[in-house]
Every structure is written in structure tokens, then in C-alpha cells.
């Protein structure tokens, strides 16, 4: 079991694949917090902390016992503080796999929960949200703000990392979309690291009192938000949010595919299928190149018959799996990554990679993959009003 102590004050973790609420409480509440209503009541009573997620998923998080570093304290964009009693000192970060479930006494972690040993007592838990999280995306979604402009203003001589372009796209914000459309390929760094802490939870003894954050009737924190003048630098981590967080092996496959380094992409998979994976990806790349030689007028469906013939011959999605591994090893879930490939005559191809993961002696490895792609006509740039 991981331990938080003055000698080991930090622990990075990833939990959750399809959770909408993360529950933090003492393990002695395992049989009590069965329903969401139970957890909301516990949050109001000071025996649980709830972190609501805007989309079903998980978090790449960090637990900190005591003070934050300068990097941690300057990078957050939202925070909330609540008091929680940790009676036994067995802190649980649960994404739906612990409270109200039948858990083996020997089990201390799974993709859906984490059990951490801390000194027992009353704590104030301050949750810090970083720009890399879905929570931040939701909080800033409608704000007339461009992440890309914000970054350029703070770091004018640097390229835009691909993870920031992905974040900007996720905002579904017209103001941001205009900036994305103006990006040139050489302005984007597709190799930049993208493994970042999304949520940090600071534990301080209750004697160190901070003003408590209000919660809604649903138990949801009413976040204190801030927008630093300088673009907040992300806080690096080495773990995944379950199988969907910012650190993504699926994304490594997508990036290697874009470089046409199919052997590198295959290293994410169990050894028995790496040769087949490399050949499969090479075939997919060749098929995409072949399709992009079809004139635009045909792909605009002016010739529906030819388009239908293509789809019948090369049905989407395409898959490669290792059935024996999937049957024998514990299934851990999926990761999805996508890319926009403009290397084919400058035209846009949207490619999606979905990987199925199993737990092996070497850690999480993929044992199946589905690839789908489409090639619409690239949208025209918006004309500026004069």
C-alpha cells in the first residue's frame, strides 16, 4: 500500500475509466457509501470529498501531504477546500470500485480505486485543478479566451505542443476554433511530452485552517477560479488516469504512425503480436495514401457508387487482436487517441486508434486495436469581416 508521510509527501496516481464522480474518504466507510446520495450526505457532514467530472472518465492525480512546491502552487486554475475525517488513516480515492463494493482485504488498488496509508486524523483537503484536466476545460469552455493565444503571449518563441491543441479542440469554443484553423504544421510540436497532473489533492492537518469551499446540493464543489496572466505550465507526471488520462499509450501509437515508424508503435503491444501490428499499421497507412489519390469530387460523394465500392472493399474499422492474450490476462479497458494527418497531398485525414489493454507481468500492454479513419474535404478558412 502506498504511504504518505513527511518523508514521502507525494504520490502520483491514476484512477477511473468511466467515472462521473471521484469519492475521497476513509476506508472505514466502505459499507456505508453505497449510493451517490450516501456520498453527498457524507460530503456535507465532513466525512467525504466529492470531485465531479464533466465527462465520464478518470483523473491523473497527485496526493501531497503538507506544502506545495512553487511549480504546483503557481499552476492551478481552480481550487476548493473541504474538511474530511480520516479516522483509520486509510485514505481511498475511489472512481466506483471501492465504496459499496465487495473488495478483498488484500486489495489496495485497481483501475477504479486507490488506497493510501496516511497518519489518522482530521484533515483539510484542498483540491487543485490544472489546465490539463477535463474540469478546467469545462470551467473555461465558454470564456472568450484562446489557449493558443495565451500560450503565444507567454512563450512567443516556442512552438505549440500537440497536447495544447487537443485541449483547445476539446473546448468546443468558436473563438478557439478560429485560432486552430489558422495553425500551420510547423507551428505544432507533435513530440512534446503530454503526461501531466490533472488534479492535485493537498492534505493538511485541520489545525491549518483555510476557508471552506461551499458545495452545491449535489455535493459538487463551487470552485474558486483564477486565470493567471502568464500561461500556467503543466505539472509533469509518469502515470495515466486509468486508461484515458493525459498520458496515453494510444497517443504514442498515433504519433509513431504519423512518423511511419510502425515498429515503434508495435512496442506498446504484447510481444506475440508486435510483428502483426507493425504490418497492420503499414497496410493502413498504404490504404489511406491510396484513398487520398481519389479526386476530391468523388470524395464529395458526386460519385456515390465509387465511394460505396471503396467502403465495401476496405470496411471500417479495421482491427488486429491477440485472442489468446485477451482470454488469459485480466482486461483493463481501452485507450483512444486520434490525429489529423495532412501528409497526403496536404489533405485532411482524421484517424482514430482504439487499443484494448490487459495486465501482464510487464505492466499494461495492448492486445487488440481498432483503427478507423475518414477523409472529408478540408474546411475553408473563415473570412474575416472588414
GIJO-V364150 format. One record per residue. D_FIRST is the distance of its C-alpha to the first C-alpha in whole Angstrom. Layout:
# GIJO-V364150
d_first
D_FIRST
D_FIRST
This chain:
# GIJO-V364150
d_first
0
4
6
10
13
16
16
13
14
14
11
13
12
15
15
18
21
24
23
25
23
19
18
16
16
14
13
16
18
17
20
22
22
23
26
26
29
26
24
27
28
25
25
28
27
25
22
21
21
22
23
26
26
30
29
27
24
21
19
18
17
16
14
16
16
20
22
23
24
28
27
25
27
30
29
28
31
30
27
27
26
25
24
21
20
16
17
14
12
10
11
11
13
15
18
19
16
15
17
20
19
18
15
14
12
9
9
6
8
12
15
15
12
9
7
6
7
10
14
15
19
21
20
22
20
23
22
24
25
26
29
27
26
28
28
30
32
33
34
36
38
41
41
44
42
42
39
41
43
41
39
43
44
41
41
44
44
41
41
39
35
35
32
34
37
35
33
37
38
35
37
40
42
46
46
43
44
48
46
44
47
49
46
47
45
46
44
41
38
36
34
32
29
27
23
23
21
22
21
19
18
19
18
20
21
24
27
27
29
29
32
30
30
32
31
33
34
31
28
29
29
32
31
33
34
35
37
37
40
38
36
33
31
28
24
23
19
18
17
18
19
18
21
23
22
24
23
25
25
28
30
30
32
34
35
35
38
39
40
41
39
38
36
34
33
32
30
27
28
27
30
32
33
33
37
38
36
38
41
40
39
43
45
43
44
48
48
47
50
52
52
52
56
57
59
58
60
59
56
57
58
62
61
59
60
59
56
55
56
54
51
52
52
49
47
44
41
41
38
36
34
32
33
31
28
28
28
26
23
21
22
20
23
25
26
29
31
35
38
41
43
47
47
50
53
51
51
48
45
42
40
36
34
31
29
27
24
22
19
20
19
20
17
19
23
26
28
31
32
35
37
40
42
46
48
50
53
51
52
54
54
55
58
58
60
63
